[in-house]
Amino acid sequence: NEFCALFNPEAMYRAFGRNIVQMLFGDGATLCGRELMPDNEFSHRYAREVGQTDTYRIRILPASVTFDTDTIVCGDILAMFAYDDEKTIVRLENHNLANSMRAWFEVLWKTGKEV
């Protein structure tokens, strides 16, 4: 399944100290999805490290859009991650909630710029 995500690499690097995709899947992992990221140095670093392919695309949101969490939608699953002191993860499996988040993602995707 293709995923879509609002992803903040800055939070990832601060929480894990390095690229979690490379930690979990190794260098050259094949991703299948799209990610929207805030416009910061960490997003650009992550984009260079992971790269883009025909099956995986990244767009950068306008500088005015910021967030400190990650939200991933894949199939009927909506997962939200907060890397604050509580390290909260919420996983919901609901078709309507996942589709609602996908609809918001599509609106934001149109505002993002290609890396």
C-alpha positions as CSV (number, residue, x, y, z in Angstrom):
1,N,0.0,0.0,0.0
2,E,1.1,3.5,-0.8
3,F,1.3,5.8,2.3
4,C,1.0,9.5,2.7
5,A,2.5,11.4,5.5
6,L,3.1,14.7,7.2
7,F,6.6,14.1,8.4
8,N,9.0,16.3,10.4
9,P,12.5,15.0,10.0
10,E,13.7,17.5,12.6
11,A,11.7,15.7,15.3
12,M,13.0,12.3,14.0
13,Y,16.7,13.4,14.1
14,R,16.2,14.8,17.6
15,A,14.4,11.7,18.9
16,F,16.6,9.0,17.2
17,G,19.8,10.9,16.4
18,R,19.8,9.6,12.8
19,N,17.6,8.7,9.9
20,I,15.0,6.2,11.1
21,V,14.3,4.9,7.6
22,Q,17.9,4.0,7.1
23,M,18.0,2.5,10.7
24,L,15.0,0.3,10.0
25,F,15.3,-0.6,6.3
26,G,19.0,0.1,5.4
27,D,20.4,2.4,2.8
28,G,18.6,2.3,-0.6
29,A,15.3,1.2,0.9
30,T,12.4,1.3,-1.6
31,L,9.6,3.4,-0.3
32,C,6.2,3.7,-1.8
33,G,4.4,6.9,-0.9
34,R,4.4,10.6,-0.6
35,E,5.6,12.9,2.2
36,L,5.0,16.5,3.0
37,M,7.6,18.2,5.2
38,P,8.2,21.6,6.8
39,D,10.7,23.8,5.1
40,N,13.8,23.4,7.2
41,E,17.4,22.1,6.9
42,F,16.4,18.7,8.4
43,S,13.8,18.1,5.7
44,H,16.3,18.9,2.9
45,R,18.9,16.6,4.6
46,Y,16.4,13.8,4.9
47,A,15.4,14.2,1.2
48,R,19.1,13.9,0.2
49,E,19.7,10.9,2.3
50,V,16.6,8.9,1.2
51,G,16.3,10.2,-2.3
52,Q,13.2,10.1,-4.5
53,T,12.0,7.5,-7.0
54,D,9.0,6.9,-9.2
55,T,7.2,5.4,-6.2
56,Y,8.3,7.8,-3.5
57,R,8.0,11.6,-3.7
58,I,8.6,14.5,-1.2
59,R,7.2,18.0,-1.2
60,I,8.2,20.9,1.0
61,L,5.4,22.9,2.6
62,P,5.4,26.7,2.7
63,A,7.6,28.1,5.5
64,S,4.5,29.3,7.4
65,V,3.4,25.7,7.9
66,T,5.1,24.1,10.9
67,F,4.4,21.0,13.0
68,D,6.2,18.9,15.6
69,T,4.5,15.6,15.0
70,D,4.3,13.0,12.3
71,T,1.1,11.7,10.8
72,I,1.0,8.7,8.5
73,V,-1.9,7.2,6.6
74,C,-1.7,3.8,4.9
75,G,-4.8,1.9,3.9
76,D,-7.3,2.3,6.7
77,I,-4.6,3.0,9.3
78,L,-3.9,6.5,10.6
79,A,-0.9,6.8,12.9
80,M,0.3,9.9,14.8
81,F,3.6,10.3,16.5
82,A,4.6,13.0,19.0
83,Y,8.3,13.0,20.0
84,D,7.9,15.2,23.1
85,D,8.6,14.1,26.6
86,E,5.6,11.7,26.6
87,K,6.7,10.0,23.3
88,T,3.0,9.5,22.3
89,I,1.9,7.2,19.4
90,V,-1.7,6.9,18.4
91,R,-2.8,4.3,15.9
92,L,-6.4,4.3,14.6
93,E,-7.8,1.8,12.2
94,N,-10.9,3.4,10.6
95,H,-11.7,3.8,6.9
96,N,-13.5,7.2,7.3
97,L,-10.8,8.8,9.5
98,A,-8.0,7.6,7.2
99,N,-9.9,9.0,4.1
100,S,-10.5,12.3,5.9
101,M,-6.7,12.7,6.6
102,R,-6.0,11.6,3.0
103,A,-8.3,14.4,1.7
104,W,-6.4,17.0,3.8
105,F,-3.1,15.6,2.6
106,E,-4.2,16.1,-1.0
107,V,-5.1,19.7,-0.4
108,L,-1.7,20.3,1.2
109,W,0.1,18.3,-1.5
110,K,-1.0,21.0,-4.0
111,T,0.7,23.7,-1.9
112,G,4.0,21.9,-1.5
113,K,7.0,22.5,-3.7
114,E,9.1,19.7,-5.2
115,V,12.5,19.1,-3.7
